[in-house]
Amino acid sequence: MKLKLLAVLVAVPAAMLAACASGGVASSRPGHAPGTHAVDAEYVAHVERKALSRGVRVHWVQPPSRRTSASASGAGDQ
C-alpha cells in the first residue's frame, strides 16, 4: 500500500511538470516563427468603438492577431 501511494505521489507531480515543460515547442515549429503575427489593430479598434457605444469596457487578455509576411514584419530590412 505504501509503495502504491509513493508511486502516485511521485508520478502526479512528474506528469504535471512534463506537461508544463512541453509548452515552448510550438514556437520552434515552421510557420510559428516570432514576428509572423501582429495585433489586428483594425479589428481591435472596431470592437472597442462598438463597446464604447454600448457602455462596455474591453480588456484584451490576448489581442487578436493577423498573420503577416516576413517582409512586412521588417525581418528583411537592414
Z-matrix of the N, CA and C atoms (Angstrom, degrees):
N
C 1 1.457
C 2 1.531 1 110.77
N 3 1.339 2 115.53 1 -44.37
C 4 1.458 3 119.06 2 -179.89
C 5 1.527 4 111.07 3 -64.55
N 6 1.328 5 116.19 4 -34.16
C 7 1.455 6 120.12 5 -179.67
C 8 1.532 7 110.81 6 -67.31
N 9 1.335 8 116.98 7 -40.19
C 10 1.461 9 120.67 8 178.08
C 11 1.526 10 110.93 9 -65.70
N 12 1.325 11 116.71 10 -42.29
C 13 1.459 12 120.78 11 178.98
C 14 1.523 13 110.83 12 -63.04
N 15 1.323 14 116.37 13 -42.41
C 16 1.464 15 120.76 14 178.61
C 17 1.534 16 110.49 15 -63.45
N 18 1.333 17 116.56 16 -40.74
C 19 1.456 18 120.27 17 179.79
C 20 1.529 19 110.66 18 -62.91
N 21 1.322 20 117.44 19 -41.29
C 22 1.464 21 121.30 20 179.04
C 23 1.522 22 110.25 21 -67.54
N 24 1.326 23 117.26 22 -43.12
C 25 1.462 24 120.84 23 -179.32
C 26 1.527 25 112.65 24 -65.16
N 27 1.315 26 117.55 25 -23.89
C 28 1.460 27 120.98 26 177.41
C 29 1.530 28 110.69 27 -90.87
N 30 1.322 29 117.55 28 -38.65
C 31 1.459 30 121.54 29 -174.41
C 32 1.533 31 112.75 30 -70.86
N 33 1.318 32 117.98 31 -40.28
C 34 1.465 33 120.73 32 -176.51
C 35 1.531 34 111.78 33 -63.80
N 36 1.332 35 119.73 34 -52.49
C 37 1.479 36 117.88 35 177.88
C 38 1.529 37 112.66 36 -63.52
N 39 1.328 38 117.59 37 -33.92
C 40 1.469 39 119.92 38 179.08
C 41 1.526 40 110.31 39 -64.95
N 42 1.315 41 117.23 40 -41.63
C 43 1.466 42 120.70 41 178.46
C 44 1.523 43 110.83 42 -65.99
N 45 1.320 44 117.67 43 -39.14
C 46 1.463 45 120.78 44 179.25
C 47 1.522 46 111.07 45 -65.63
N 48 1.316 47 117.05 46 -41.66
C 49 1.462 48 120.10 47 178.35
C 50 1.517 49 111.32 48 -66.62
N 51 1.316 50 117.26 49 -37.73
C 52 1.461 51 120.39 50 178.92
C 53 1.528 52 110.44 51 -64.92
N 54 1.313 53 117.11 52 -38.43
C 55 1.459 54 120.48 53 178.84
C 56 1.524 55 111.29 54 -65.99
N 57 1.314 56 117.53 55 -39.54
C 58 1.461 57 121.18 56 179.18
C 59 1.523 58 111.64 57 -69.39
N 60 1.297 59 117.39 58 -36.04
C 61 1.456 60 121.35 59 -176.54
C 62 1.514 61 112.56 60 -70.74
N 63 1.322 62 117.85 61 -22.54
C 64 1.455 63 119.76 62 -176.57
C 65 1.524 64 112.64 63 -85.94
N 66 1.313 65 119.98 64 3.27
C 67 1.452 66 122.74 65 -175.99
C 68 1.505 67 114.96 66 -69.69
N 69 1.317 68 120.76 67 -26.38
C 70 1.450 69 122.85 68 -175.87
C 71 1.509 70 114.99 69 -84.95
N 72 1.305 71 118.72 70 -1.23
C 73 1.458 72 121.52 71 -175.17
C 74 1.520 73 111.50 72 -70.43
N 75 1.306 74 119.08 73 -33.07
C 76 1.463 75 122.03 74 -175.77
C 77 1.519 76 112.37 75 -60.40
N 78 1.313 77 118.41 76 -33.10
C 79 1.457 78 120.45 77 -177.34
C 80 1.523 79 112.78 78 -73.13
N 81 1.340 80 118.35 79 -15.47
C 82 1.453 81 120.24 80 -179.31
C 83 1.527 82 112.38 81 -94.72
N 84 1.336 83 117.61 82 -4.20
C 85 1.462 84 121.01 83 178.84
C 86 1.526 85 110.50 84 -77.37
N 87 1.344 86 117.43 85 150.83
C 88 1.472 87 120.28 86 175.67
C 89 1.529 88 110.41 87 -59.83
N 90 1.322 89 116.09 88 140.43
C 91 1.457 90 120.56 89 -178.71
C 92 1.514 91 113.11 90 90.32
N 93 1.313 92 117.21 91 -8.58
C 94 1.463 93 121.25 92 179.51
C 95 1.523 94 110.51 93 -118.40
N 96 1.301 95 116.62 94 27.45
C 97 1.452 96 120.88 95 -178.57
C 98 1.526 97 109.87 96 -68.38
N 99 1.336 98 116.92 97 145.83
C 100 1.466 99 119.22 98 177.83
C 101 1.519 100 110.41 99 -60.55
N 102 1.314 101 116.34 100 141.24
C 103 1.444 102 120.36 101 177.23
C 104 1.515 103 114.50 102 92.76
N 105 1.349 104 117.76 103 0.38
C 106 1.455 105 119.53 104 179.18
C 107 1.527 106 111.85 105 -94.33
N 108 1.324 107 117.32 106 -3.73
C 109 1.457 108 121.62 107 177.10
C 110 1.523 109 108.91 108 -125.43
N 111 1.319 110 115.73 109 138.03
C 112 1.459 111 121.03 110 177.82
C 113 1.523 112 108.06 111 -131.31
N 114 1.308 113 116.37 112 152.90
C 115 1.461 114 120.72 113 178.82
C 116 1.524 115 109.11 114 -61.61
N 117 1.310 116 116.11 115 132.07
C 118 1.461 117 122.48 116 179.17
C 119 1.527 118 107.87 117 -79.81
N 120 1.335 119 116.03 118 84.10
C 121 1.467 120 122.25 119 -173.97
C 122 1.523 121 112.41 120 -62.47
N 123 1.315 122 116.79 121 -34.19
C 124 1.462 123 120.17 122 179.87
C 125 1.537 124 111.09 123 -64.05
N 126 1.329 125 116.48 124 -44.82
C 127 1.463 126 120.68 125 179.44
C 128 1.530 127 111.05 126 -68.25
N 129 1.338 128 116.63 127 -41.33
C 130 1.460 129 121.23 128 178.41
C 131 1.523 130 110.23 129 -59.26
N 132 1.334 131 117.26 130 -45.22
C 133 1.462 132 121.37 131 179.55
C 134 1.526 133 111.14 132 -63.18
N 135 1.329 134 116.59 133 -40.56
C 136 1.463 135 120.99 134 179.63
C 137 1.531 136 110.57 135 -62.21
N 138 1.314 137 117.04 136 -47.47
C 139 1.467 138 121.14 137 -179.04
C 140 1.526 139 110.51 138 -64.93
N 141 1.325 140 117.52 139 -42.09
C 142 1.459 141 120.10 140 -178.94
C 143 1.525 142 111.90 141 -67.53
N 144 1.340 143 118.29 142 -36.49
C 145 1.476 144 120.53 143 175.13
C 146 1.525 145 110.70 144 -63.85
N 147 1.320 146 116.88 145 -44.00
C 148 1.454 147 121.63 146 179.29
C 149 1.528 148 110.34 147 -62.97
N 150 1.320 149 116.92 148 -42.74
C 151 1.462 150 120.94 149 -179.62
C 152 1.524 151 110.89 150 -65.75
N 153 1.328 152 116.91 151 -41.12
C 154 1.458 153 121.29 152 179.91
C 155 1.528 154 111.15 153 -62.66
N 156 1.321 155 116.50 154 -39.98
C 157 1.468 156 119.38 155 179.72
C 158 1.527 157 112.03 156 -67.83
N 159 1.331 158 116.56 157 -21.86
C 160 1.468 159 120.73 158 179.61
C 161 1.520 160 112.49 159 -100.61
N 162 1.331 161 116.64 160 1.27
C 163 1.456 162 120.37 161 178.91
C 164 1.522 163 113.99 162 76.38
N 165 1.323 164 116.66 163 27.32
C 166 1.458 165 122.30 164 -178.67
C 167 1.523 166 108.70 165 -110.88
N 168 1.318 167 116.44 166 140.25
C 169 1.467 168 121.23 167 177.69
C 170 1.527 169 109.03 168 -100.11
N 171 1.316 170 117.09 169 130.61
C 172 1.465 171 122.03 170 -178.56
C 173 1.516 172 109.11 171 -104.22
N 174 1.319 173 115.86 172 131.94
C 175 1.477 174 121.60 173 173.86
C 176 1.523 175 106.18 174 -123.33
N 177 1.338 176 117.30 175 112.36
C 178 1.458 177 121.84 176 -177.64
C 179 1.520 178 109.85 177 -80.81
N 180 1.308 179 117.14 178 117.08
C 181 1.465 180 121.76 179 174.89
C 182 1.523 181 108.59 180 -81.85
N 183 1.316 182 115.86 181 -45.23
C 184 1.456 183 121.53 182 175.12
C 185 1.524 184 106.69 183 -137.04
N 186 1.322 185 117.14 184 97.18
C 187 1.466 186 120.06 185 -176.38
C 188 1.530 187 111.28 186 -58.71
N 189 1.318 188 117.15 187 147.88
C 190 1.460 189 119.74 188 178.84
C 191 1.526 190 110.26 189 -64.93
N 192 1.323 191 115.06 190 144.32
C 193 1.460 192 118.20 191 -178.25
C 194 1.517 193 109.78 192 -121.12
N 195 1.309 194 113.91 193 160.55
C 196 1.458 195 121.91 194 179.26
C 197 1.525 196 106.49 195 -127.70
N 198 1.312 197 116.11 196 135.19
C 199 1.462 198 120.61 197 179.46
C 200 1.528 199 109.12 198 -69.25
N 201 1.312 200 116.62 199 133.92
C 202 1.470 201 121.74 200 178.75
C 203 1.521 202 109.05 201 -120.48
N 204 1.318 203 115.86 202 159.56
C 205 1.460 204 119.72 203 177.22
C 206 1.521 205 109.41 204 -79.84
N 207 1.303 206 117.30 205 161.58
C 208 1.469 207 121.78 206 -178.89
C 209 1.522 208 110.48 207 -62.33
N 210 1.336 209 117.88 208 -36.54
C 211 1.453 210 120.49 209 -178.99
C 212 1.533 211 111.32 210 -71.04
N 213 1.337 212 117.33 211 -31.36
C 214 1.460 213 120.51 212 -179.78
C 215 1.512 214 111.52 213 -73.19
N 216 1.358 215 116.59 214 -26.61
C 217 1.467 216 118.68 215 -178.57
C 218 1.514 217 112.35 216 -84.24
N 219 1.327 218 117.10 217 -3.84
C 220 1.453 219 120.14 218 177.58
C 221 1.505 220 113.72 219 89.86
N 222 1.347 221 118.36 220 11.78
C 223 1.451 222 121.34 221 -177.96
C 224 1.518 223 111.92 222 -68.80
N 225 1.327 224 117.59 223 -30.72
C 226 1.447 225 120.15 224 -178.44
C 227 1.519 226 113.87 225 -92.88
N 228 1.333 227 118.52 226 -6.31
C 229 1.455 228 121.62 227 -178.53
C 230 1.512 229 111.48 228 -78.54
N 231 1.323 230 115.99 229 143.36
C 232 1.470 231 120.07 230 175.89
C 233 1.486 232 110.83 231 -138.43
